[in-house]
Amino acid sequence: MVSLDNTPAAGSDGVTRRMRQDAREIFNAGLKAVAPMDAVLRYCRCKKDRFIAGGRSYRLNDVERIFVMGAGKATASMAQAIE
């Protein structure tokens, strides 16, 4: 039988500290995975004279301007990633 009087206080043992650290790392990884700018940078990039977005490639020499349109709270940071 385990006595509560003999158990370490919450947070005072290494196991609890490690669990909290793991929880923080998981939480931060989740935030990074859905960060709007990071998401755009994962799927859009320029390579030499081409713009690649979502697996499609466009020759930049064939276009004069690119318009970026969006709606919602994440639009500004997503457009900034395209710049």
ChimeraX attribute file (.defattr): number of C-alpha atoms within 10 A of each C-alpha:
attribute: neighborCount
match mode: 1-to-1
recipient: residues
	/A:1	3
	/A:2	6
	/A:3	6
	/A:4	8
	/A:5	7
	/A:6	7
	/A:7	10
	/A:8	9
	/A:9	10
	/A:10	8
	/A:11	12
	/A:12	10
	/A:13	11
	/A:14	9
	/A:15	10
	/A:16	13
	/A:17	13
	/A:18	12
	/A:19	12
	/A:20	13
	/A:21	12
	/A:22	12
	/A:23	12
	/A:24	12
	/A:25	12
	/A:26	12
	/A:27	12
	/A:28	11
	/A:29	12
	/A:30	11
	/A:31	11
	/A:32	13
	/A:33	11
	/A:34	11
	/A:35	14
	/A:36	19
	/A:37	18
	/A:38	15
	/A:39	14
	/A:40	19
	/A:41	13
	/A:42	10
	/A:43	12
	/A:44	18
	/A:45	16
	/A:46	14
	/A:47	11
	/A:48	8
	/A:49	11
	/A:50	15
	/A:51	14
	/A:52	16
	/A:53	15
	/A:54	10
	/A:55	7
	/A:56	10
	/A:57	14
	/A:58	13
	/A:59	13
	/A:60	16
	/A:61	8
	/A:62	9
	/A:63	8
	/A:64	6
	/A:65	7
	/A:66	8
	/A:67	5
	/A:68	11
	/A:69	9
	/A:70	10
	/A:71	7
	/A:72	6
	/A:73	9
	/A:74	12
	/A:75	15
	/A:76	14
	/A:77	15
	/A:78	20
	/A:79	16
	/A:80	12
	/A:81	16
	/A:82	14
	/A:83	7
